[in-house]
């Protein structure tokens, strides 16, 4: 092992510690010098055989530490490739007889494969162990993006995930044609922002526009090339709905309907019918396209949501289109309405789960409680399908429970439970906070407002407004 002795000046010591401490280990020092032990880095000896004897542990979940045992591995991690269950594992270090790596997500195919390269990466020795690694899936809460300082302050900023900031992220939506893309509204000024999961970037599509006031919900055309957004304002002649087009990268809003208090838009995913809710009368309307004006007219109401003055900001159809569900922020319940295919309109919604403001698990409108529930999302449940249920009854409904600081789950039979959040409860009983980890025993949220789900990624994305972040719930 080589030893380097450097003069102990403040500047040099600082540089050495930050550059080398995590890899090299500190040696002894006196008043004038600090001695650093630098382990040599070398590749496998080409004149000796590479030996593979086993790996430990033989089972685990994502981020489990794995040790691969043998001989003549070398100590240079850049010359060692490891795959676990078909997924590339990060190699942390090696000491010639042991490789230290981390189990990646979804490593469920079992085989552990190791490749040792020569110094020039022109030839290699590969080995696949006969024994398989047993991958254990678990579901945890994490953080996707959102920069917050040590005092909990955040700033509106675009950039990479390491740079981008959110002030108060609200309702969040997936792109129906691109599983890498999310759209989220900032509640403070209704800016529309786009999150690219693959590129790990955040950009603002629309910050301000003429008449753009309180915009918070998105509905998609069947093709996925047109985005309908509401605009909640108090002028009868003011803008009520805008259309954004994919061909314009969703950056140019076009006025498509006027009127006040349009606080929610949604479409049937099968026949494409467009609906909106007017807050003051709590009615569902089916806007009618006017060929003469090339805009939409509000039309007569087709269903009544509740009493006047109720504000419904999240309504969604089940993917089969047979019914819709939504949340009542002010009356603290989840409602449901069946869809008439012949008349292309929903029946007047009825309370499905919830019994006033509070927190409690239960069934239907008796034992369950919500407190200012916000956005909801349907998620397919394979277990229901295996039971032979009808296609429309194979979805659970997940709700961002803002004031309860959790994610609620509502089954097709109306059973309400807490899916995630309210963990790590303090001695004072505080259930709100910012903690990643196990769904119920560790994770905490702070005013979650929006929720969506990407099936191909098996991941929820949550707008955690109070924490100024986009959180995740991932099955890994």
NULOSE-620415 format. One record per atom (N, C-alpha, C): residue in one letter; x, z, y. Coordinates in steps of 0.2 Angstrom, whole numbers, plus 5000, padded with zeros to 4 digits. Last residue first. Layout:
<recs>
aXZY ...
</recs>
This chain:
<recs>
x479649704990 x480249684988 x480549704982 x478449685001 x478449694994 x479149664992 x478449745017 x478649695013 x478649725006 x477849755033 x477749795026 x477849735021 x478649765049 x478449735043 x478249785037 x478449765067 x478649795061 x478349755055 x478949725082 x478649695077 x478849725070 x478849855096 x479249815090 x478749775086 x478549955104 x478749895107 x479149855102 x477850065100 x478550065098 x478850005101 x476550035103 x476850095106 x477650105105 x476249925096 x476349915103 x476649975106 x476749835083 x476749905084 x476849925092 x476049715075 x476249725082 x476149805083 x476649675059 x476249715063 x476549725070 x476549575045 x476849585051 x476349625056 x476749585027 x476349595033 x476749605039 x477249475014 x477449525019 x476949525025 x477449375005 x477249435003 x477349495008 x477849245008 x478349295009 x478149365007 x476649175006 x477249155003 x477849205003 x475749245014 x475749255007 x476349235004 x475849345028 x476149275026 x476149285018 x474749425039 x475049425033 x475249355031 x474549535053 x474449475050 x474849475043 x473949635066 x474149635059 x474049565057 x474049745081 x473949685077 x474249675071 x474349875085 x473749835088 x473549775084 x474850045082 x474849975080 x474249935082 x475350165089 x474850125092 x474850055089 x476650185080 x476450215086 x475950165090 x476950235063 x476850185068 x476650225074 x478050285050 x477650305055 x477550245060 x478450315032 x478350275038 x477950295043 x478550415022 x479050415027 x478750375033 x477450415013 x477850475014 x478350475019 x476850285013 x476450345015 x476850415016 x477850185012 x477250175015 x476950235018 x479650225015 x479050225011 x478350225014 x480250155031 x480350185024 x479650175020 x480550195048 x480450145043 x480550185036 x479750265062 x480150285056 x479950225051 x479150325076 x479550265074 x479950275068 x477550395077 x478250395079 x478550325076 x476150505074 x476450445077 x477150445078 x475850625069 x475850575064 x476050505067 x476150795072 x476150725075 x476250675069 x476150925067 x475650885065 x475650815068 x477251005070 x476651005075 x476050965073 x478150965061 x477851035060 x477251045065 x477750795057 x478150845060 x477750915059 x477650685043 x477250725048 x477750785051 x478050575036 x478550615039 x478250655045 x476650455039 x477150495035 x477550535039 x475750375045 x475650445045 x476050485041 x475850225035 x475850255041 x475750335040 x474750125025 x475350135027 x475350175034 x473350135020 x473850095016 x474550115018 x472150245018 x472650235022 x473250195018 x470550175013 x471050215012 x471650195017 x468850145009 x469350145015 x469850195013 x467750035001 x468150095000 x468750095005 x466949925000 x466949965006 x467350025006 x467149834991 x466649874990 x466549924995 x468349764994 x467649724994 x467049774993 x469249895004 x469149844998 x468449814999 x470349915017 x469549915015 x469449865009 x471650005023 x471449955018 x470649965017 x472450035039 x471950045034 x471849995029 x473950095045 x473650035043 x473150055038 x474050205060 x474150185053 x473850115051 x473650275071 x474350265070 x474450245063 x472350295076 x472550335070 x473250325068 x472350205086 x472350275088 x472550315082 x472450075077 x472850095083 x472950175085 x472550015063 x472150075066 x472550105071 x472349865058 x472749895062 x472449955065 x471749835041 x471549845048 x472149885052 x471349725028 x471849775031 x471749775039 x470349695015 x470349685022 x470849745025 x470549605000 x470549665003 x470649645011 x469749484990 x470149494995 x470049564998 x468849424981 x469549444978 x470049454984 x467649384983 x467649454982 x468349474980 x467649244983 x467549274989 x467649354989 x467649224969 x468249204973 x468249244980 x467049354959 x466949294962 x467449284967 x468149424946 x467649434952 x467549364955 x468949444935 x468449394935 x467949394940 x470049524935 x469449554933 x468849504932 x470949434941 x471049454934 x470449484931 x470549454954 x470449384951 x470449394943 x470949584957 x470249564957 x470049504953 x472349564956 x472049604951 x471249594951 x472649484967 x472649454960 x472349494955 x471949484982 x472149534977 x472149504970 x472349414998 x472149404991 x472449454987 x471849485013 x472449475009 x472149475002 x471349475030 x471149465023 x471749455019 x471449585044 x471749525040 x471549525033 x471049645061 x471049645053 x471249575050 x471549735075 x471449675072 x471449685064 x470849895077 x470949835081 x470949775076 x469950045079 x470249995075 x470349925079 x469650175085 x469850115089 x470250065085 x469750255071 x469750275078 x470050215082 x468650275057 x469150245060 x469150275068 x468150355041 x468150355049 x468750315051 x467050375027 x467650345030 x467550345038 x465850425022 x466450465022 x467050435026 x464850325026 x464750395026 x465450435026 x464950185025 x464750215032 x464650295031 x466150155013 x465550135017 x465550175023 x467050295007 x466750235005 x466150225010 x468650365013 x467950365010 x467650305008 x469650455024 x469550405019 x468950415015 x469850475042 x469650505035 x469550445030 x469750515058 x470150495053 x469950525046 x468650455071 x469050505068 x469550475063 x467150395077 x467850405079 x468150465074 x465950325065 x466150355071 x466950375071 x466150285051 x465550325053 x465750365059 x466450145040 x466650185046 x466050225048 x465949985035 x466350045033 x466550085040 x464949905039 x465149895032 x465549965030 x463549865050 x464149905048 x464349915041 x463249685050 x463049755049 x463649795048 x462949535060 x463349585056 x463049655056 x461749415058 x461949475062 x462349525058 x462549285049 x461949325050 x462149385055 x463349135056 x463349205052 x462649235054 x463048965053 x463049025058 x463049085053 x462548845048 x463248845050 x463248905056 x461448825040 x461348825047 x462048835051 x462048815027 x461648765030 x461548765037 x462848925026 x463248855026 x462748805029 x462849075033 x462449025031 x462748955032 x463849215029 x463849145032 x463349105029 x463749385032 x463749335028 x463649265032 x464749515040 x464149465040 x464249405036 x465249675044 x465249615039 x464649575040 x466349795052 x465649765051 x465749695047 x467049955054 x467149885052 x466449855050 x467050055069 x466850045062 x467049965061 x467050115082 x467450135077 x467250125070 x466550075094 x466050105090 x466450135083 x467650005100 x467250065104 x466850105099 x468049905091 x468549955094 x468150015097 x467549855077 x467249875083 x467649925086 x468149715068 x468149785070 x467849795076 x467449605055 x467849615061 x467849695062 x467249465043 x467249545045 x467649545051 x466149345036 x466649365041 x466649445041 x465949235021 x465749295026 x466349305031 x466449125016 x465749145014 x465449205018 x467649065017 x467149055022 x466549085021 x468749095009 x468249055006 x467749035011 x469449185018 x469749115017 x469249075013 x468349265029 x468749275022 x468949195021 x468549265046 x468149235040 x468649255034 x468649385059 x468949335054 x468549325048 x468849465074 x468449445069 x468749385065 x469249565087 x469549535081 x469049525076 x468649615098 x469249575099 x469549545093 x467149665105 x467449645098 x468049595099 x466349785113 x466949735114 x467249725107 x464749805119 x465249815114 x465749765114 x463749775129 x464349815131 x464849825125 x462349795119 x462649765124 x463249815126 x462549825101 x462149835107 x462649805113 x463049685090 x462849755091 x462549765098 x463049555087 x463549595084 x463249665084 x461849435083 x461949485088 x462449535084 x461949255083 x461949315080 x462149375085 x461949145091 x461749135085 x461749195081 x461549105109 x461849155103 x461549135097 x461748935115 x461348995113 x461649045108 x463148875124 x462648875119 x462248935118 x464348845131 x464348905127 x463748905122 x465148685129 x464648725132 x464548785128 x466748615130 x466248655126 x465748685131 x467148445136 x467248525136 x466748555132 x466848325140 x467348335136 x467648405136 x465648295147 x466148335150 x466848335147 x465048215137 x465048195144 x465648225148 x465048285125 x465448225125 x465548205132 x465348455122 x464948405127 x465348345128 x465248555108 x465648505112 x465148455116 x464648725109 x464448655107 x464848605111 x464948885102 x465048835107 x464948765104 x464048995096 x464348935093 x464448885098 x464149175098 x463949105101 x464349055097 x463649335096 x464049285093 x463749215095 x463549465108 x463249415104 x463749365102 x463649565118 x463849575111 x463549525106 x463549545131 x462949555127 x463049565120 x464849565135 x464349595139 x463649605135 x465749485127 x465749555127 x465149595130 x465349355116 x465349375123 x465249455123 x466349275104 x465949335106 x465949345113 x466249115096 x466549165101 x466049215102 x466748985084 x466249035087 x466649075092 x466748825076 x467048875081 x466548925084 x466848765060 x466448785065 x466748835070 x467648725048 x467948715055 x467448735061 x467248745035 x466948685039 x467148675046 x468348835032 x468148785027 x467748725031 x468548935041 x469148895038 x468948835034 x467748955056 x467648955049 x468148915046 x468549035069 x468348975066 x468248995059 x468449135085 x468649125078 x468349065075 x468849235099 x468649165096 x468849165089 x468349355111 x468549335105 x468349265102 x467849375124 x468349415122 x468649405115 x467149315138 x467349285131 x467949325129 x466749355151 x466749405146 x466849375139 x466049205158 x466349265158 x466349305152 x466449025159 x466049085157 x466449145157 x466948865151 x466948915157 x466448975155 x468148775141 x467448815142 x467548865148 x469348725141 x468848685137 x468148725138 x470948685149 x470248725150 x469748685146 x472448695140 x471948645143 x471248685143 x474048745141 x473348765140 x472948715144 x475548705134 x475148675139 x474348695138 x476248735122 x476448755129 x476048745135 x476148685109 x475748745111 x475948775118 x476848565108 x477148625106 x476848695109 x476048465109 x476348485115 x476648555114 x475548445097 x475948395099 x476248415106 x474748565096 x475348565092 x475848505095 x473848625110 x473948565105 x474648575102 x472648735115 x473348715115 x473448665109 x471248765125 x471448735119 x472248715120 x470348915131 x470848855132 x470948825125 x468848985139 x469248965133 x469748905134 x468449015151 x468249065145 x468649045139 x468749015169 x468948995162 x468749045156 x467249045179 x467949055177 x468049025170 x465949065183 x466248995183 x466948995181 x465749195182 x465349155178 x465649085178 x467149305180 x466849255184 x466349205180 x467849395173 x467249415175 x466849365179 x468749355157 x468749365164 x468049375167 x469649315144 x469149365146 x469249385153 x469849185134 x470049205141 x469549255144 x470449125118 x469949155123 x470249175129 x471048975111 x471149045113 x470649065118 x471348875098 x470848895103 x471048965105 x472448745093 x472448815094 x471848835099 x472648615082 x472348645088 x472248715088 x473148595070 x473548565075 x473248585082 x472548635058 x473048675061 x473448645067 x471448565054 x472048535053 x472648575055 x470448655058 x470548645051 x471248615049 x471048755072 x470648695069 x470848695062 x471048935074 x471348865072 x470848815070 x471049055087 x470749025081 x471048955080 x471649205094 x471849135092 x471349115086 x471549315108 x471449295101 x471549225100 x471849345121 x472149395116 x471949375109 x472049345139 x472049305133 x472249345127 x471549365153 x471649415148 x471449375141 x472149235160 x471949305163 x472049355157 x472349085167 x472549125162 x472549195163 x472149015179 x471549045176 x471749085170 x473648925176 x473048935181 x472448955177 x474849035169 x474548975169 x473848985174 x476249115162 x475749115167 x475449045167 x476849105150 x476949165153 x476349175158 x476949035134 x476549035140 x476649095144 x478049055125 x477748985126 x477348975133 x479549135124 x478849135127 x478649065128 x480349175108 x480249135114 x479549135117 x481449235097 x480849245100 x480849205107 x482249215081 x482249205088 x481549215090 x482649185067 x482749245070 x482749245078 x482449075060 x482949065065 x483049135068 x481349125052 x481949095049 x482549095053 x480449175061 x480649215056 x481349195053 x480049155077 x480349115072 x480749155067 x478749185087 x479249225083 x479449175078 x478149165103 x478249135097 x478849165093 x476849225114 x477549215112 x477549195105 x475949225129 x475949195122 x476649185120 x475549355140 x475949305138 x475949285130 x474649455145 x474349395140 x474849345139 x475249555151 x475049505155 x474849445151 x475149665141 x475249675148 x475049615153 x475049615128 x474449635132 x474549645139 x475749465122 x475849525126 x475249555130 x475249395107 x475149405114 x475349475116 x476149295095 x475949365097 x475749365104 x476349205080 x476149205087 x475949265089 x477649155069 x477149195071 x477049185078 x478349045056 x478149055063 x477549105064 x478649005044 x479149035047 x478949065054 x477648935038 x477649005036 x478249045039 x476648825045 x477348845045 x477348915044 x475248805047 x475648745044 x476448765044 x474648915053 x474448885047 x474848835043 x475649045059 x475548975060 x475248945053 x474849205061 x475249155058 x475149085060 x474649315075 x474449265071 x474949225067 x474149475083 x474749425080 x474449385075 x473749565098 x473549535092 x474149485090 x475249635106 x474549645104 x474349605097 x476549725112 x476349665108 x475649685106 x477149765126 x476649795122 x476249735118 x478549715127 x478249775131 x477649805128 x479949665118 x479249665119 x479049725123 x481549575117 x481149635118 x480349625119 x482949505109 x482249505111 x481949565112 x484249525103 x484149525110 x483449535113 x484149515089 x484649565092 x484549575100 x483449405088 x483149465086 x483549525088 x483749305103 x483849325096 x483449385094 x482549285116 x483249275113 x483249285105 x481649355130 x481749315124 x482449315122 x480949505135 x481549465135 x481549425129 x480349645143 x480149585141 x480749535141 x481049805137 x480949745142 x480749685139 x480849975134 x480849905131 x480749855137 x481350145130 x481150095135 x481250025132 x481850245123 x481150215121 x480950165125 x483050285126 x482550325128 x481850295127 x483850195120 x483950265117 x483350305120 x482850045120 x483450085122 x483350155119 x482449915109 x482249975113 x482850015114 x481949755104 x482549795106 x482249855110 x481249675091 x481049715096 x481649765098 x480949645073 x481249635079 x480949675085 x480549705060 x480749635061 x481149625067 x480749845051 x480649825058 x480949755058 x479749915037 x480349895040 x480249875048 x479049995023 x478949975030 x479649965034 x478949935006 x479149985012 x479049955019 x478649934989 x478449914996 x478649965001 x479649874975 x479349924979 x479049894986 x480049824959 x479749804965 x479549874969 x481549824950 x480949864951 x480649854958 x482349734938 x482149744945 x481549774946 x483549764927 x482749764927 x482649784935 x484749644921 x484549694926 x483849704927 x485149614904 x484849594910 x484749664915 x486649574895 x486149624897 x485849604904 x487549474896 x486949464891 x486449514893 x488149414911 x488149464906 x487449454902 x489149274915 x488449304915 x488349354909 x490549224924 x490249254918 x489549284920 x491849114929 x491149134930 x490949174923 x493249074939 x493049104932 x492349134933 x493848934948 x493548994947 x493449014940 x494648834960 x494448844953 x494248914953 x494748834974 x494748774971 x494548774963 x495048934983 x494348924981 x494248854978 x496248984985 x496048924988 x495348904987 x496349094976 x496449104983 x496249044987 x494949074964 x495649084966 x495749084974 x493449174962 x493849114964 x494549134965 x492349234950 x492949254954 x493349184955 x490649264949 x491149204950 x491749234953 x489349324939 x489949344944 x490349284943 x487649374937 x488149324936 x488749334941 x486349444928 x486949464933 x487449414932 x484649414926 x485349404924 x485849424930 x483349444932 x483649484927 x484449474926 x482449394941 x482549354935 x483049384930 x482149474952 x481749484946 x481949444940 x482549514966 x483049494961 x482749504954 x481949534978 x481649494973 x482049464968 x483349564988 x482649574987 x482449514982 x484949614980 x484549584985 x483749594984 x486049754978 x485449714975 x485049684980 x487649744983 x487049774985 x486449724982 x489249794976 x488849744979 x488149784980 x490949814971 x490349854974 x489949804978 x491849794956 x491549754962 x490949794964 x493349844949 x492649864951 x492449824957 x494649824948 x494349834942 x493549854943 x494949774961 x495249744955 x494949764949 x494049824970 x494649864969 x495049834963 x492949764983 x493249764976 x493849794976 x491449764993 x492149774992 x492349774985 x490149704995 x490449745000 x491249754999 x489249564993 x489849594990 x490149634995 x487549534992 x488149544996 x488649584993 x486949414980 x487049484982 x487649484987 x485749294978 x486349304980 x486449374983 x484649294964 x484749294971 x485449314973 x484549294950 x484449224953 x484549234961 x484849424947 x484149404946 x484049334950 x486149414957 x485749464953 x485049434953 x487749344959 x487049334959 x486649384954 x489249354968 x488849384963 x488049364964 x490849294971 x490149284972 x489749324966 x492349324979 x491949344974 x491249334975 x493249304990 x493349264984 x492949284978 x492849394999 x492749325000 x492849284995 x493349524994 x492649504993 x492449434995 x494849544987 x494649504992 x493849484991 x495449604976 x495149644981 x494849614987 x495349564958 x495649554965 x495249604970 x494949574945 x494449544950 x494849524957 x495549634934 x495849574937 x495349534942 x494149694925 x494849694927 x495049624930 x492649794926 x493049744922 x493849754924 x491049814932 x491649834930 x492049784926 x490049824947 x490249774941 x490949794939 x488849924953 x489549914952 x489649874946 x487549914966 x487749904959 x488549894959 x486350004975 x487049994975 x487249974967 x484849934981 x485149974976 x485949954976 x484149844988 x484649884992 x484949934987 x482649844978 x483049804983 x483549864987 x482949944963 x482549904968 x482949874973 x483449944946 x483349974952 x482949924957 x484549954931 x483849944934 x483849974941 x485749984927 x485449924924 x484749914927 x487050024940 x486550034935 x486149974932 x488349934932 x487849994932 x487649994940 x489049824920 x488749834926 x488349904926 x490449764910 x489749784911 x489649794919 x491649694909 x491449744904 x490749764905 x492649554910 x492049584913 x491749624907 x494249504916 x493849534910 x493249564914 x495349364917 x494849404921 x494349434915 x497049364912 x496349354911 x495949394915 x498449314923 x498049364919 x497349344918 x498849224932 x499249224926 x498949274921 x498149244944 x498049184940 x498349184933 x497449384949 x498049364947 x497949294942 x496249364963 x496349384956 x497049354954 x496849404979 x496449374974 x496649394967 x497049544991 x497349494987 x496749464982 x497449665002 x496949615000 x497249554997 x497949835003 x498149765003 x497549725000 x497349955015 x497449925008 x497549855007 x498250035026 x497849975026 x497949955018 x498250185034 x498350155028 x497950095027 x498950225050 x498350195046 x498550165040 x499450355060 x499650315054 x499050295051 x499850385077 x499350385072 x499550335066 x501050485086 x500850425082 x500250435078 x501250605094 x501450535097 x501150475093 x500750715087 x500650705094 x500850645097 x500250645071 x500550695075 x500450685083 x499250605057 x499550595064 x499850655067 x498750525041 x498950585045 x499250565052 x497550395041 x498150435038 x498250495043 x495950335038 x496450365043 x496950405039 x495250185032 x495450255031 x495950275035 x494850045032 x495550065030 x495650135029 x493550005036 x493849975031 x494550005028 x493150075047 x492650075042 x493050035035 x494250065056 x494050135053 x493650125047 x494649955063 x494849965056 x494650025053 x494049945076 x494149885072 x494349895064 x493950065081 x493350025081 x493449965076 x495350115080 x494750145077 x494150105076 x496050015088 x496150025080 x495550055077 x495550035101 x495449975097 x495549975090 x495850175103 x495150155103 x495050085099 x497250165102 x496950205097 x496150185097 x497550085113 x497650055107 x497350095101 x497150165124 x496850105123 x496950075116 x497850285122 x497150285122 x496850215121 x499250275111 x498950265118 x498250265117 x500350305100 x499650335101 x499550325109 x501050165092 x501050215097 x500350235099 x500850155074 x500750125081 x500850185086 x501350095058 x501350155063 x501350125070 x500650055043 x500750035050 x500750095054 x500950035026 x500850075031 x501050055038 x500349965011 x500749955017 x500450005022 x500450004994 x500050005000 x500450005006 
</recs>
